[in-house]
Amino acid sequence: MKEKIFKNFSLKILSIICAILLWGIIVNIYDPNTGVTISNVSVQLINTDSLTDKGYTYEVVDGSKISVYVSGPKSIIADIKASDIIATADLSKISVFADYVDIDVKIEKDGKLLQNVEVTPKTTAVKLNIENRVTQSFDVKVEMTGSGSAGYVVFNDTISPTTIKVTGPSSAVQKIAQVKAVYDISDATSDISDTATVVLYDSDGNIINNRQLELSRTEVRFSASIG
């Protein structure tokens, strides 16, 4: 039995090697390896509470959208879209003394991870701006726009409450110079009891629109006598 197995052993080994090489050539001809760059891949931030629970806020400075290089069999690569690429950045792995967190990428197709392709992000990390999250109270002043009807005077204007709290990144909160309750009294001929919109202003009188700022109230009660 051994004699049959080892008879012409070197030729058998050579045949196996040739078969493998031939298979590789055929695969390479009919389904060659190729590579493609896929752009506009969204990066998802995960474990964000690892920062927010410690009293920090963050803003993505760079890396929210990236390009990814994908290589593998042409038949598979040709069918991959940006939506098939899962890119994540784990904020639990970042230190408050750093501002970068690595990007991990993988490809999922029809609910399954593709194992026979290589995927490499061209941008390897998300850059963040991390700050202390603070809360500050501000007095609210009344600002009436327009004017009442001819011959009518507005007096005894009041608002409630007279203060609000603003929470957000320390640098953004520090830019707030005034908080006003703005109400349009154009053509008013009778007493007013309504809500007025709260508006934030910087030291130059410009309106502050920052989605990172959270107001305890966005409106206050406004009342005024017209006579």
C-alpha positions as CSV (number, residue, x, y, z in Angstrom):
1,M,0.0,0.0,0.0
2,K,2.8,2.4,0.9
3,E,4.6,1.6,-2.3
4,K,1.5,2.6,-4.3
5,I,1.2,5.9,-2.3
6,F,4.8,6.9,-2.7
7,K,5.3,5.6,-6.2
8,N,6.0,8.6,-8.4
9,F,5.5,10.8,-5.3
10,S,7.4,13.8,-6.7
11,L,5.3,13.7,-9.9
12,K,2.1,13.7,-7.8
13,I,3.3,16.7,-5.8
14,L,4.2,18.5,-9.0
15,S,0.8,17.7,-10.4
16,I,-0.9,19.2,-7.3
17,I,1.2,22.3,-7.5
18,C,0.4,22.7,-11.2
19,A,-3.3,22.2,-10.5
20,I,-3.2,24.9,-7.9
21,L,-1.3,27.3,-10.2
22,L,-3.7,26.6,-13.0
23,W,-6.7,27.2,-10.8
24,G,-5.2,30.5,-9.7
25,I,-4.6,31.5,-13.3
26,I,-8.2,30.6,-14.3
27,V,-9.7,32.5,-11.3
28,N,-7.4,35.5,-12.1
29,I,-8.6,35.5,-15.7
30,Y,-12.3,35.1,-15.1
31,D,-12.6,36.9,-11.7
32,P,-9.4,38.9,-11.2
33,N,-8.7,40.9,-8.1
34,T,-9.4,44.6,-8.4
35,G,-9.6,47.7,-6.3
36,V,-11.9,50.7,-6.1
37,T,-12.2,53.8,-4.0
38,I,-15.7,54.5,-2.6
39,S,-16.4,58.0,-1.4
40,N,-19.0,59.7,0.8
41,V,-19.0,56.9,3.5
42,S,-20.6,58.2,6.7
43,V,-18.8,57.5,10.0
44,Q,-21.0,56.6,12.9
45,L,-19.9,57.7,16.4
46,I,-20.5,55.0,19.0
47,N,-20.4,55.0,22.8
48,T,-20.8,58.8,22.8
49,D,-22.0,58.6,26.4
50,S,-18.5,57.8,27.5
51,L,-17.8,61.5,27.0
52,T,-21.2,63.1,27.7
53,D,-21.7,61.2,31.0
54,K,-18.4,62.8,32.2
55,G,-19.6,66.3,31.5
56,Y,-17.9,66.8,28.1
57,T,-19.3,68.0,24.8
58,Y,-17.8,67.2,21.4
59,E,-18.0,68.4,17.9
60,V,-16.7,66.6,14.8
61,V,-14.1,68.7,13.1
62,D,-13.0,66.3,10.4
63,G,-13.8,62.7,9.4
64,S,-17.6,62.6,9.4
65,K,-17.5,61.5,5.7
66,I,-14.6,59.5,4.4
67,S,-13.3,57.6,1.3
68,V,-12.5,53.9,1.5
69,Y,-10.4,51.7,-0.7
70,V,-11.8,48.2,-1.2
71,S,-10.0,45.3,-3.0
72,G,-11.0,41.8,-3.8
73,P,-12.6,39.7,-6.6
74,K,-14.0,41.8,-9.3
75,S,-17.4,40.1,-9.2
76,I,-17.8,41.2,-5.6
77,I,-16.2,44.6,-5.7
78,A,-18.4,45.7,-8.6
79,D,-21.5,45.4,-6.4
80,I,-20.3,47.2,-3.3
81,K,-21.9,50.6,-2.6
82,A,-21.1,53.3,0.1
83,S,-24.2,52.1,2.0
84,D,-22.7,48.6,2.4
85,I,-19.6,50.0,4.2
86,I,-19.9,50.3,8.0
87,A,-17.5,52.9,9.4
88,T,-17.5,53.5,13.1
89,A,-15.4,55.5,15.6
90,D,-15.6,54.4,19.3
91,L,-15.5,57.4,21.6
92,S,-14.9,55.1,24.6
93,K,-11.4,54.7,23.3
94,I,-10.5,58.4,23.3
95,S,-8.8,60.3,26.0
96,V,-9.9,63.8,26.9
97,F,-6.2,64.8,26.4
98,A,-6.5,63.7,22.7
99,D,-8.8,64.8,20.0
100,Y,-8.6,61.8,17.6
101,V,-10.3,58.5,17.6
102,D,-9.6,55.7,15.1
103,I,-12.0,54.7,12.4
104,D,-12.9,51.0,12.0
105,V,-14.4,49.8,8.7
106,K,-16.1,46.7,7.5
107,I,-18.4,45.7,4.7
108,E,-21.8,44.1,5.2
109,K,-23.9,42.7,2.3
110,D,-27.3,41.1,2.7
111,G,-26.8,41.1,6.5
112,K,-23.5,39.2,6.3
113,L,-19.9,40.5,6.8
114,L,-17.8,40.0,3.7
115,Q,-14.6,38.1,4.6
116,N,-12.9,37.8,1.1
117,V,-12.4,41.6,0.6
118,E,-9.9,44.1,2.1
119,V,-11.2,47.5,3.1
120,T,-9.0,50.4,4.2
121,P,-10.1,53.9,5.2
122,K,-8.2,56.7,3.5
123,T,-8.9,58.8,6.5
124,T,-7.9,56.8,9.5
125,A,-9.3,58.9,12.4
126,V,-12.1,61.3,13.3
127,K,-10.9,64.6,14.7
128,L,-13.0,66.0,17.5
129,N,-13.2,69.2,19.4
130,I,-13.8,68.2,23.1
131,E,-14.9,70.8,25.7
132,N,-16.4,71.0,29.2
133,R,-20.2,71.1,29.2
134,V,-21.4,74.0,31.3
135,T,-24.7,75.5,32.4
136,Q,-25.1,79.3,32.9
137,S,-28.1,81.4,33.9
138,F,-29.0,84.6,31.9
139,D,-31.4,87.4,32.6
140,V,-34.0,87.8,29.8
141,K,-34.7,91.3,28.5
142,V,-37.7,92.3,26.4
143,E,-37.2,93.4,22.9
144,M,-40.3,94.7,21.0
145,T,-40.2,95.0,17.3
146,G,-42.5,97.1,15.1
147,S,-44.9,99.6,16.6
148,G,-48.5,99.7,17.8
149,S,-51.2,101.3,15.8
150,A,-51.2,105.1,15.5
151,G,-52.3,106.7,18.7
152,Y,-51.6,103.6,20.9
153,V,-48.9,103.3,23.5
154,V,-47.3,100.1,24.9
155,F,-46.7,100.1,28.6
156,N,-46.3,97.7,31.6
157,D,-44.6,95.1,29.5
158,T,-43.5,92.0,31.5
159,I,-42.1,88.5,30.8
160,S,-42.1,85.3,32.8
161,P,-39.8,83.8,33.7
162,T,-37.1,86.5,33.7
163,T,-34.2,84.1,33.6
164,I,-33.3,81.0,31.6
165,K,-30.4,78.5,31.7
166,V,-28.2,77.7,28.7
167,T,-26.2,74.5,28.5
168,G,-23.4,73.7,26.0
169,P,-19.7,73.8,25.3
170,S,-18.0,76.4,27.5
171,S,-16.6,78.3,24.5
172,A,-20.1,78.7,23.0
173,V,-21.8,79.7,26.2
174,Q,-19.1,82.3,26.8
175,K,-20.0,84.0,23.5
176,I,-23.5,84.8,24.8
177,A,-23.7,88.5,25.7
178,Q,-27.5,89.1,25.9
179,V,-30.7,87.0,26.0
180,K,-33.8,88.7,24.7
181,A,-37.5,87.8,24.5
182,V,-38.5,89.2,21.1
183,Y,-42.1,90.1,20.3
184,D,-43.6,91.9,17.3
185,I,-46.2,94.5,18.4
186,S,-47.0,95.8,14.9
187,D,-50.5,97.2,14.7
188,A,-51.4,96.2,18.2
189,T,-54.6,97.8,19.5
190,S,-55.4,95.8,22.6
191,D,-53.6,94.3,25.6
192,I,-51.2,91.5,24.8
193,S,-50.8,88.1,26.5
194,D,-48.8,85.8,24.4
195,T,-45.4,83.9,24.1
196,A,-42.2,85.6,23.0
197,T,-39.3,83.8,21.3
198,V,-36.0,83.7,23.2
199,V,-33.0,84.9,21.1
200,L,-29.3,84.7,22.0
201,Y,-26.9,87.5,21.0
202,D,-23.2,87.9,21.0
203,S,-21.2,91.0,22.0
204,D,-21.5,92.5,18.5
205,G,-25.3,92.2,18.5
206,N,-25.4,89.2,16.1
207,I,-27.9,86.4,16.7
208,I,-26.3,83.2,17.9
209,N,-27.6,80.0,16.2
210,N,-25.7,77.1,17.6
211,R,-27.3,73.7,17.7
212,Q,-25.0,72.6,20.5
213,L,-26.6,75.1,22.9
214,E,-29.6,73.9,24.9
215,L,-32.0,76.4,26.4
216,S,-34.1,75.6,29.4
217,R,-36.9,77.5,27.6
218,T,-37.2,78.7,24.0
219,E,-40.2,80.9,24.8
220,V,-41.4,83.0,27.7
221,R,-44.7,84.5,28.6
222,F,-45.1,88.1,27.4
223,S,-47.7,90.6,28.4
224,A,-48.2,94.3,27.8
225,S,-50.9,96.9,28.1
226,I,-51.9,98.9,25.1
227,G,-53.6,102.2,25.5
